[in-house]
């Protein structure tokens, strides 16, 4: 019988584990965490970047208290006025929505601790009256509720809110052009595309804003000069300019 040979196992020596605090990776991660924490504190919690001034120009509207609320953000259970957490575009949009009399507004950061706001208020073109009366600007937007105290009053059907764009830029421009060209207008009655001007003498002039308004004004001047004497105008019912190259007029019965 053959003798079985002896089997030998190789012995392996266990390598000693390095202590975690002696690992290069450990120190790299620790340093990174420390650096990020220190940078975060410097940027978001230190007083260096805390907003200390809000500079506003271009408006008399009291908007500073509104902006104060918008720049106050909670960080770690306390309110912070950190300049990096402010959102200029968001603040600008909220100001436009909250204050309809502002036509344009620009909000910018000025490092390290200032917010600069440049505003432009709307310029009134006249008063638009529906169920209520509002100032209307040259873009056709209503922006302030008022009483009927204006040289230019536009009456229109409907119900509107502050900030609504009621007329187009072209419509308000044509109405202002007509008002500037004719003396004695009391108010406009507007129902697209027809603009009726009620004169102080009690008669009306009818315009079509989809037609050439400059031509209609020319036809008006011709008919007033050639066919309607000044002493007869108080007896007019209307002059209708809606038809090309012609002006129709009618006296009251």
C-alpha positions as CSV (number, residue, x, y, z in Angstrom):
1,X,0.0,0.0,0.0
2,X,1.1,3.4,-0.8
3,X,1.5,5.8,2.0
4,X,-0.4,8.9,1.7
5,X,1.7,12.0,1.7
6,X,1.2,14.7,4.2
7,X,-0.6,17.9,3.2
8,X,0.7,21.2,4.3
9,X,-1.3,24.4,4.5
10,X,0.3,27.7,3.7
11,X,0.1,30.0,6.6
12,X,-1.0,33.6,5.9
13,X,0.0,36.4,8.1
14,X,-2.8,39.0,8.7
15,X,-1.6,42.5,7.8
16,X,-2.2,44.9,10.7
17,X,-5.1,47.4,9.9
18,X,-4.1,51.0,9.8
19,X,-5.9,53.2,12.3
20,X,-8.5,55.3,10.6
21,X,-7.1,58.6,11.8
22,X,-3.8,57.6,10.1
23,X,-5.5,57.2,6.7
24,X,-4.8,59.9,4.1
25,X,-8.4,59.6,2.8
26,X,-9.7,60.3,6.3
27,X,-7.7,63.5,6.6
28,X,-8.7,64.6,3.0
29,X,-12.4,64.1,3.8
30,X,-12.0,65.8,7.2
31,X,-10.3,68.8,5.7
32,X,-12.9,69.1,2.9
33,X,-15.8,69.0,5.4
34,X,-14.0,71.6,7.6
35,X,-13.3,73.8,4.6
36,X,-16.9,73.6,3.3
37,X,-18.3,74.3,6.8
38,X,-16.0,77.3,7.2
39,X,-16.9,78.6,3.7
40,X,-20.6,78.2,4.3
41,X,-20.4,80.0,7.6
42,X,-18.4,82.8,6.0
43,X,-20.8,83.2,3.0
44,X,-24.2,82.6,4.7
45,X,-23.9,83.2,8.4
46,X,-21.3,85.9,8.9
47,X,-22.4,89.6,9.1
48,X,-20.2,90.5,6.2
49,X,-22.8,89.5,3.6
50,X,-25.8,90.6,5.7
51,X,-27.9,93.1,3.8
52,X,-27.6,96.5,5.6
53,X,-28.9,98.9,3.0
54,X,-31.7,99.0,0.4
55,X,-31.2,101.8,-2.1
56,X,-34.4,102.8,-4.0
57,X,-34.7,105.3,-6.8
58,X,-37.4,106.3,-9.3
59,X,-40.5,106.0,-7.2
60,X,-42.3,107.7,-4.3
61,X,-44.1,104.4,-3.5
62,X,-43.3,102.9,-0.1
63,X,-41.8,99.7,-1.2
64,X,-39.0,99.3,1.3
65,X,-41.0,97.5,3.9
66,X,-42.2,95.0,1.2
67,X,-38.6,94.4,0.1
68,X,-37.5,93.9,3.8
69,X,-39.8,91.0,4.1
70,X,-38.6,89.4,0.8
71,X,-34.9,89.5,1.7
72,X,-35.5,87.9,5.2
73,X,-34.9,84.1,4.8
74,X,-34.8,81.5,7.6
75,X,-31.4,79.8,8.1
76,X,-30.8,77.4,11.0
77,X,-33.9,78.4,12.9
78,X,-33.3,82.2,12.6
79,X,-34.0,84.9,10.0
80,X,-31.1,85.9,7.8
81,X,-30.7,88.9,5.4
82,X,-28.0,87.2,3.5
83,X,-27.3,88.8,0.1
84,X,-26.6,85.4,-1.6
85,X,-30.0,84.2,-0.7
86,X,-31.8,87.2,-2.1
87,X,-33.5,86.6,-5.5
88,X,-33.5,89.9,-7.5
89,X,-35.7,88.7,-10.4
90,X,-38.2,87.2,-8.0
91,X,-38.3,90.4,-5.9
92,X,-38.8,92.5,-9.0
93,X,-41.7,90.4,-10.3
94,X,-43.4,90.5,-6.9
95,X,-43.0,94.3,-6.8
96,X,-44.6,94.6,-10.2
97,X,-47.5,92.4,-9.1
98,X,-47.9,94.2,-5.8
99,X,-47.6,97.8,-7.0
100,X,-49.4,98.3,-10.4
101,X,-48.2,101.9,-10.7
102,X,-44.7,100.6,-11.4
103,X,-44.1,100.2,-15.1
104,X,-40.5,98.8,-14.8
105,X,-38.3,97.8,-12.0
106,X,-34.7,96.5,-11.7
107,X,-33.4,94.8,-8.6
108,X,-29.6,94.1,-8.3
109,X,-27.1,93.0,-5.6
110,X,-24.3,95.3,-4.8
111,X,-21.7,93.3,-2.8
112,X,-21.1,92.8,0.0
113,X,-24.3,94.1,1.7
114,X,-26.5,96.3,-0.5
115,X,-29.6,95.9,-2.6
116,X,-30.2,98.5,-5.4
117,X,-33.7,99.0,-6.8
118,X,-34.3,101.2,-9.8
119,X,-38.0,101.8,-10.6
120,X,-40.0,103.7,-13.2
121,X,-43.6,104.7,-12.5
122,X,-46.3,104.7,-15.0
123,X,-47.3,108.0,-16.7
124,X,-51.0,108.6,-16.9
125,X,-52.5,109.1,-20.4
126,X,-56.0,109.7,-19.1
127,X,-58.8,108.1,-17.1
128,X,-60.6,104.9,-18.1
129,X,-64.0,104.4,-16.6
130,X,-65.9,101.1,-16.7
131,X,-67.7,100.1,-13.5
132,X,-65.0,102.1,-11.7
133,X,-62.5,104.7,-12.9
134,X,-58.7,104.2,-13.1
135,X,-55.7,106.0,-14.4
136,X,-54.5,104.4,-17.6
137,X,-51.0,104.7,-19.0
138,X,-49.6,104.8,-22.5
139,X,-49.3,101.0,-22.6
140,X,-53.1,100.7,-22.0
141,X,-52.6,99.4,-18.4
142,X,-54.8,100.7,-15.6
143,X,-52.9,101.3,-12.4
144,X,-54.7,103.5,-9.9
145,X,-58.3,104.0,-8.9
146,X,-59.4,107.6,-9.1
147,X,-62.4,109.9,-9.4
148,X,-63.5,111.4,-12.8
149,X,-61.1,114.3,-12.8
150,X,-59.2,114.5,-16.1
151,X,-59.2,116.2,-19.4
152,X,-59.2,112.8,-21.2
153,X,-61.9,110.3,-20.0
154,X,-62.4,107.0,-21.9
155,X,-65.6,105.1,-21.1
156,X,-65.7,101.4,-21.9
157,X,-67.9,98.4,-20.9
158,X,-66.6,95.7,-18.6
159,X,-65.1,95.0,-15.2
160,X,-61.4,95.4,-14.6
161,X,-58.8,95.2,-11.9
162,X,-55.6,97.2,-11.2
163,X,-52.8,96.0,-13.4
164,X,-55.1,94.9,-16.3
165,X,-54.1,95.8,-19.8
166,X,-57.4,97.1,-21.1
167,X,-56.4,98.9,-24.3
168,X,-53.6,98.1,-26.7
169,X,-50.7,100.5,-27.2
170,X,-52.0,101.5,-30.6
171,X,-55.5,102.1,-29.3
172,X,-54.5,104.4,-26.5
173,X,-52.1,106.2,-28.9
174,X,-54.9,106.9,-31.5
175,X,-57.3,108.1,-28.8
176,X,-54.6,110.5,-27.4
177,X,-53.9,111.7,-31.0
178,X,-57.6,112.4,-31.6
179,X,-57.8,114.2,-28.2
180,X,-54.8,116.4,-29.0
181,X,-56.1,117.2,-32.5
182,X,-59.6,118.3,-31.5
183,X,-60.6,121.1,-29.1
184,X,-63.7,120.7,-27.0
185,X,-63.8,116.9,-26.4
186,X,-65.6,116.0,-23.2
187,X,-65.0,112.2,-23.2
188,X,-64.6,109.1,-25.4
189,X,-67.0,106.2,-25.6
190,X,-65.0,103.2,-26.9
191,X,-66.3,99.9,-28.2
192,X,-63.8,98.3,-30.5
193,X,-63.0,99.5,-33.1
194,X,-65.4,102.5,-32.7
195,X,-64.4,105.5,-30.7
196,X,-67.2,108.1,-30.3
197,X,-66.0,111.5,-29.0
198,X,-68.7,113.4,-27.1
199,X,-68.1,117.1,-27.6
200,X,-68.8,119.7,-24.9
201,X,-71.5,121.1,-27.2
202,X,-73.4,117.8,-26.9
203,X,-72.7,116.4,-30.4
204,X,-70.5,113.4,-31.4
205,X,-67.7,112.5,-33.8
206,X,-67.5,108.9,-34.7
207,X,-64.1,107.3,-35.5
208,X,-63.1,103.8,-36.7
209,X,-59.7,103.0,-35.1
210,X,-59.1,100.2,-37.7
211,X,-59.1,102.8,-40.4
212,X,-56.6,105.6,-41.1
213,X,-57.2,108.0,-38.3
214,X,-55.1,110.8,-39.8
215,X,-57.3,110.6,-42.9
216,X,-60.4,110.8,-40.8
217,X,-59.1,113.9,-39.0
218,X,-58.4,115.5,-42.4
219,X,-61.9,114.7,-43.5
220,X,-63.2,116.2,-40.3
221,X,-61.3,119.5,-40.8
222,X,-62.7,119.7,-44.4
223,X,-66.3,119.2,-43.4
224,X,-66.1,121.6,-40.5
225,X,-64.5,124.2,-42.7
226,X,-66.5,123.8,-45.9
227,X,-70.0,122.6,-44.8
228,X,-70.7,123.3,-41.2
229,X,-70.5,126.9,-40.1
230,X,-69.4,127.5,-36.5
231,X,-72.8,128.9,-35.4
232,X,-74.5,125.7,-36.6
233,X,-72.3,123.2,-34.7
234,X,-74.3,123.5,-31.5
235,X,-77.2,122.0,-33.5
236,X,-75.2,118.9,-34.7
237,X,-76.2,115.4,-33.7
238,X,-73.0,113.7,-35.0
239,X,-70.3,113.6,-37.7
240,X,-69.5,110.1,-38.9
241,X,-65.9,109.5,-40.3
242,X,-66.0,105.8,-40.6
243,X,-66.3,105.8,-44.4
244,X,-63.2,106.4,-46.6
245,X,-62.8,109.9,-48.0
246,X,-66.2,110.9,-46.7
247,X,-67.7,112.6,-43.6
248,X,-71.4,112.2,-43.0
249,X,-73.1,114.6,-40.6
250,X,-76.6,115.0,-39.2
251,X,-78.3,117.9,-37.3
252,X,-80.6,117.3,-34.3
253,X,-84.3,117.4,-35.1
